Amino acid sequence: MPDKELVLQVKNLSKSYRSIKAISNLSIEVGRGKVYGILGPNGSGKTTTLSILTGILEQDSGSFSWFGEEPSAATRKRIGSMIETPAFFPYMSLENNLRIVAQIKECGFDDIPEVLKAVKLYDRRKSRFSTLSLGMKQRLGIAATLVGNPEILVLDEPTNGLDPEGIAEVRELIIQQAAAGKTIIMASHILSEVEKVCNEVAILKNGILLSQGDVRALIKGESILEIKAANTSLLIEVMKDCPFIAKTEKENSGLTIILKEGFAPEDLNRYAFEKGLVLSEIIVRQKSLETQFLQLVKE
C-alpha cells in the first residue's frame, strides 16, 4: 500500500540530451507538508527534474508517483507548477491572465481574488502584466500556481533575478503557503534562502544526487574554525598531523579548519599547546547549507 505521508516518490529517474546526461538514477522522496529544496549549480538537472515531474518532459528511464499513484491528468490537477520564467499575456490584466490559467486548469474563477490578495497583487488586478516589476511578475507566477487550490506547489527558481526586497517577498509567500499546509518543492541556487524556508534538501551535481536529507542534519556535524598563530609555518606543520581535523585550507595569515564530528575548538587548542604551539586566534564559524553545498560540489 502507498505511504499516505509521501506525496512524491522518485525511483532511478534518468534523462539524457544526446550525449549529455541531465539526470542519472535520481531517487528522492517528499513527505506531505514539507518544503523540499532541490539545489545545484547551473546544469545540475534541477529544471529537467521538475519538468519531468510536472509532465513537461518524459524521462528515459525510472519512474515516479504522486500520492502513491501513477502520474495522470487527475494527479496533475492537485499540483500547481511554475517552471522557469512565468509566461503571461503582456497586454492583459492580472485578473484576466489568471482567468486563462483557471480555464486551462478547468477550475472556476472564484478563488482568483483571494489568490491575488495572497501574493499582494489584488490592488493591481486591473493592471496590464507588462506594467509589473520583475518581482511582481514572479509573484503573479506563484499566484498562477495557487489557482484551483492545489495541494502541492512546484517552483523552479522562484527568486531568480529578484532584488533583495523581491526575494524577501517571495520567501514570505512560500513560508505562508507552507504554514497553510501546502507541500512545496522548489529548485533554487540561492542557498541562504533555501536554508531559511526548506525542511529537506537534495543536492545535485551533473544530474547526480550528492546528498539529501533534513537541512539541520546536513549542516550539523563538523565545526569550522579560523585559527592563527605567531609562527604560521609552525601552525601549518603542527596541524597537518592533527588526527581530528577533517580538512585544512591556508587562508591569508592563518588556516581554515574543519573538525571531525565529535571534536570541539577546545580539543584543537589543547592539541596545539601540547605540541608547543600557542594559538593567537580561534574564530568559530557556523556551518551553513552553503558551506555544505560548496564542499560537496567541490568534492
Secondary structure, 3 states (H helix, E strand, C coil): CCCCCEEEEEEEEEEEECCEEEEEEEEEEEECCCEEEEECCCCCCHHHHHHHHCCCCCCCEEEEEECCECCCHHHHCCEEEECCCCCCCCCCEHHHHHHHHHHHHCCCCCCHHHHHHHCCCHHHCCCEHHHCCHHHHHHHHHHHHHCCCCCEEEEECCCCCCCHHHHHHHHHHHHHHHHCCCEEEEEECCHHHHHHHCCEEEEEECCEEEEEEEHHHHHCCCCEEEEEECCHHHHHHHHCCCCCEEEEEEECCEEEEEECCCCCHHHHHHHHHHCCCCEEEEEEECCCHHHHHHHHHHC
